[in-house]
C-alpha cells in the first residue's frame, strides 16, 4: 500500500523520536554508571597509594601494633616511625563507647517517638532531628571546644591532677561523636519502625498486651534488622567523623599509659584527627603513611556497609 | 467442665489473686518503661534545643555587628561569597548528573542486575567518610587532573560526596509520580523521553526542588572533604568567578580559626573565638532556613495534591 505524504512524514517523525529516546537512555545510563565508576576509582586509587609505605621502611606488624606515630621523623629527630596502633586504638575506643551510649538513646527515643509520643512532642522533635542529622561537624567541634572541654577539665581535675591541657581527649571526643551520630541513628531507626505495619501493633494489643509489651515483644523484634542497620550506619558515621573530633582531641601521640581512666581526659589521637591535621603538609613516604590510614578507614567502612546491606536484605518490612 | 467442679473456693481465690498480681506487675512494668522512655526523649529534645540556643547565643554579638559581614580581618564576606559560589557550582554539576541517573533508574532501567549494582555502589559511596573522599579528590582532581587546590576540585569532590544522596532523593521524587500519568502519555503514543519531559518531570518538580534544597544543606555544612581540595586560605581577591583559585568556606574557615590557625591567624584569640561563634550561628541559621523552606515546599505540594 502506498503511504500518503503526511503519513510518511509521521513515520519519519516517530522514527526520529525513537532514536532520540534511545540516545537519551544511553546518556542517562552513562550518568548512572558514573556513580559506579566513582566508587571503584575511590577504592582503586586509595589501594594504589596505601601499600607503598610498606616498601619504604614500614612493616605490617610495626604499622598496626606500633604506638609511636612519627612518619616524618621530626619528633624523634631520626628515622621515621610508622606505629599507627595508637591511632587505630583511638578510633576504635571513641567510636565504640560513643555508640554504646548512642544505642539506648537513639532506639529509646525512636521507639517512643513512633509508638507513644503525644502529637505536640512529635511536632517539636521532627524538625530538630532533621536539623541535627545535617549539622556541620565543625560546629559541633566548636561547641566541644568552648563548652564541653572546660566542663571536662573541671570534672576530670581529680583524676588528671588538673593539667592545663586536661579536657582535650577521648572523653570529649566521645561526647562530640555522641551528638553527631545520635540524630542519624535515631532517624534511620524511626524510618524502620515506621515501616512496621500497624497490624502488628493491633494484633499485639488485641491479645491484651500492655503498650510496653507491644513495643518490646512485637514491634522491636519485627524490625530488629532495621534497627541493626541504623546502628551499623551509626558506626560508619562515627568512625569516619573527622573535623569535630580533630578539634577536640588535640594530641599528637597516644599517651604512654593507655590503661588508666586519666587517659580519657588528656590530649590524644585517632585516625581522622591525624589525617586532617597532617596530610596536607606531608610529602613522599610520610604521605603514603596517611594514605594507608585512609585505606584502613575505607576498609572498615566497607565492612560496615556490607553488614548493613546484609541486615537490610534480611528484613521483612521495608 | 468437670475440672471446674472439683476446684475448691480457696484454689479459685488463689488463682484470681495470682492473676491480679500478674496484671499489676505488667501495669507497673509498663509505666516504668514509659517513664524511662519519656525521660530519654525529653533529655534528647532538651539537648538539641540547648545546643541550638547556646550556639546562636554565643554568636549573637558577632551577628549584630556590621563588621562581621564585612571584608576586614574579622569579617566573613569572602567566606559567605565562597560558600554560595561553591554551592551553586556544585549544584550545577550535581543536579543534571544525578537527575539523569535517577531518571535512568526509575524510567528506563529493566529490573535486574543494573539497578542492584548501581544501588549497591550508591550505598557504598555514601558510607565512605568525607575526609577519605577529600583525600581521593585531592589525588584525582588536584594532582592527576592538574586542577590544583581549587574551587573546581572542591566542587567535583562535593559531587562525589553528594551523588548518592541526590540520586536517592531524585529517585524518590520520580517514584512519587503516579504510574497512570506515565501510562497515559505512553498510550497516546509518546516516546518514553517525551513522556518524561512533558508529564513526569513537571509533576515531580516540587519534590525535585525539595531534594535540591536538602543537598544544598549538606553542601553548605561540608568541611572535611574541602580542606585538602579547596585549601584553608583565600587569594587576595576572592570576589571573582574564577573556578581555579583556592578558597575557604564558612565551615573550613571555622575549622581553621579554632584548629590549625588558632593563634597564628591575623586575629587575636578573643576575636578568633568571636568570629568562630558567629560562623557557627550563621551556619545554624542557614540550616534552619533550609529545613524550613524544604518543609514549606513539601506542605505546599501536599496542599496542591489534596486540592486536585
Interface residues (C-beta under 8 A of the other chain):
Chain A: X14 X17 X18 X20 X21 X24 X25 X27 X28 X29 X31 X32 X33 X34 X35 X36 X38 X39 X40 X41 X42 X45 X46 X49 X104 X105 X108 X109 X111 X112 X113 X116 X117 X121 X124 X125 X127 X128 X129 X130 X131 X132 X134 X135 X136 X137 X138 X139 X140 X141 X142 X143 X145 X146 X147 X179 X182 X183 X186 X210 X211 X212 X213 X215 X216 X233 X236 X239 X240 X241 X242 X243 X246 X247 X272 X275 X276 X277 X279 X280 X290 X291 X294 X297 X298 X301 X302 X304 X305 X308 X309
Chain B: X26 X27 X29 X30 X33 X34 X36 X37 X38 X40 X41 X43 X44 X45 X47 X48 X49 X51 X52 X54 X55 X58 X97 X98 X100 X101 X103 X104 X105 X108 X109 X114 X117 X118 X120 X121 X122 X123 X124 X125 X127 X128 X129 X130 X131 X132 X133 X135 X136 X139 X140 X160 X163 X164 X167 X189 X191 X192 X193 X194 X214 X217 X218 X220 X221 X222 X223 X224 X227 X228 X251 X252 X254 X255 X258 X259 X260 X273 X276 X277 X279 X280 X283 X284 X287 X288 X291 X292 X295
